[in-house]
Amino acid sequence: MRKTILLSLHIIIILFFSCIPAFAQRQADRPYWYTLERGKRYFRSGDYGEALIAFVEARDQRRAMYTRMEQDLITLLSIPEVRRMGDSLELIEPYIAERGHIDAAAALAELYYRLPKESFNDSAQAALEAIGRYKEFPDAEYWIGEAYRVEGELGIALRQYEKAYEQRILLETPGFDLEILYKIVDIHRLRQEYTAMEERLLEILKRDTLWSQDSSSFVRTAMMRTLENEGVSRFLTLYRYNNQDVERAHRLLGLYYHALGRDNRGVEHLLFAFLIQNSIMVEEILRTQFDFSFSTLDLLIAQTPRRPALLSYIEEVEYYKTIYYLGTSLNGSGKLPPARELWAFLSRRGAAAGEWSTRASSQLRSPFLERAIEMP
């Protein structure tokens, strides 16, 4: 009986260890994107060391995969018969099929999955150059940066974000380059590199068609005239702009210029941030209350207590802070009436607006030019 048990254990041990190479091989065969997702799971659970290892491994896996494909194409294109065909993919592809060059066929199939075949203009050299570019993996570079950021290694994180942004044409998720830019902005803010921060924020605003295409400032001038002559309610009744992607860039630039004492520029950006914030809030209310119509800020804000999403949004975009500094920038630009209107709104909000209500009340009693003690 004892011998039977020992023999069974021996067999189990042999089977266990014989399975390890197969298991390791299956691990190695997992694609780079699987490794990246594994790293994200580690990251979200707070295991940043394992996350970093996975992100680096994913980057290296992708590089190895496309390096191998690049070499497979180089090997094919080096064959004398193929070289005599010139640079024509149309001539080379039948040769690949007839001679059974499986690796080269797989490389082209992968490339055509990534890019339309027509984009290579029948050029094998163009295809080779394209597959070489895909060795880069900006998504992994970004997540490597994230792992370093949470560990406080801001310099390394910044370099990773910048590398990911340089490779943005290869990003797996469309529009993700905007998030990378904002991460770069955040690092510059933390490192107090304000000129670099300003440059990146202005780069983000190139995506703001209303801002970038209004080179003569015609729209901005009309908006300011409405605000100054007809008041806040009329301004928000006439204008709507919901480009949420650039709201934070306008807000940060507005606060930055206000801190520098450049109030005219500060007003422009804070006004855009204020307009976007209120437009988003109106749209959110209209999703469930189709008969809602904006009339005043007070009636708009009265809709928020029973809408958790709006309360969260107000906090996220620093709604009351934006209004307060828009008012102080307007005052600094010599436009006191709309500034007082904004401060009066804040003062009525009381505890809901916190310190911004208190500071607005002080401004109403005796307006003064206030400069932010800290940069945004």
C-alpha positions, 0 to 999 in steps of 0.5 A, a space after each residue: 500500500 505504502 509503495 503504491 502511494 509513493 509510486 503515485 506521488 512519484 508519477 505526479 511529481 514527474 508529470 508536474 515537472 514535465 508540464 513546466 516547459 509546456 506551460 512556460 512555452 504557452 506563457 511565451 506564446 501569449 501575444 504582446 497585447 495580452 501581456 500589456 493587459 496583464 500589466 494593466 491589471 497589476 497596475 490597477 491592483 497596486 502591484 506597480 513592480 509587476 506591472 512595470 515588468 509586464 509593460 516592458 515585456 509587452 514592449 519587447 515582445 512587440 519589438 521582437 515580433 516585428 523585427 522578426 517579420 522585418 527580417 523575414 521580408 528582408 530575407 525574401 527580398 534578398 532572393 535573386 529571383 525576387 530582386 529581379 522583380 524590382 520593387 513591385 508587390 504585385 509581382 512578388 506576392 504570387 512568388 511568395 504563394 507559389 514558393 510557400 514563403 510562409 513567414 513572408 506571407 504572414 508578415 505581409 498579412 499582418 501589415 495589410 491588417 494594419 494599413 491598407 495595401 493601397 497605401 504602399 503604392 505597390 512598393 515592397 520597400 515601402 512595406 518593409 519600412 512600414 513594418 519596421 516602424 511597427 516595432 515601436 509600441 507607444 501604448 507600452 511606453 505610456 504605461 511604463 511611464 505610468 508605473 514610474 509616475 506612481 512611484 515618484 520617478 517623474 523625470 523617467 515618467 516624462 521621458 516615457 510619455 514624450 516617447 509615447 507621444 512621438 510615436 502617437 501615429 501607432 497608438 492602438 486607441 484613437 485620440 489617446 494621444 490627448 491623454 498623453 499630452 495632459 499627462 505631460 502637462 501634469 508632470 511639467 506642473 509638478 516640476 514647476 516647468 511652467 514654460 514647457 507646460 504652457 507650450 504643451 497646453 497651447 499644443 492641445 488647443 490646436 485641436 480646438 477648432 473654434 479657438 484655432 480657426 478664429 485667428 482674427 479673434 472675431 468670435 472671442 470679441 463678440 463673446 466678450 462684448 455680449 458678456 460685458 454689455 448684456 451680462 452672464 445669462 445672456 452670454 450663456 443663452 446665446 453661446 454653446 460650446 461642448 468641446 470637453 477635450 480642451 476645457 482643462 487646457 483653457 482652464 489651466 492656461 487661464 489660471 496661469 496667465 492670471 497668476 502672471 498678471 496677463 489678465 486679458 489672455 487669462 479672461 479669454 481662456 477662462 471664458 472658454 472653460 466657463 462656456 464649455 463647463 456650462 454647455 456640458 451641464 446643460 446637455 446633461 440636464 437635457 438628457 433626462 429633462 427635455 423641456 429644460 431651457 437655460 435662463 440663469 446660472 442660479 436656475 441651472 445650478 439648482 438642477 444639480 443636487 439631484 444629479 450626482 453626475 453633475 455634482 461630480 462634474 462640478 468638482 472635476 472641472 473646478 467650476 466655482 474656482 473657474 468662475 471666481 478667477 474669471 471674475 478676478 481676470 475680468 476685474 483686472 481687465 477693467 471689466 468690473 460689471 460682469 465680474 461683480 455678476 459672477 461674484 454675486 452668483 458665488 456669494 449666493 452659493 454659500 457653503 456649496 461654493 466653499 472658499 470661493 463664495 467667501 472670497 467672492 463676497 470679499 470682492 463684492 464688498 471691495 473689489 481688488 486685484 488678486 493674484 494667485 499665490 501658486 501657479 495652477 
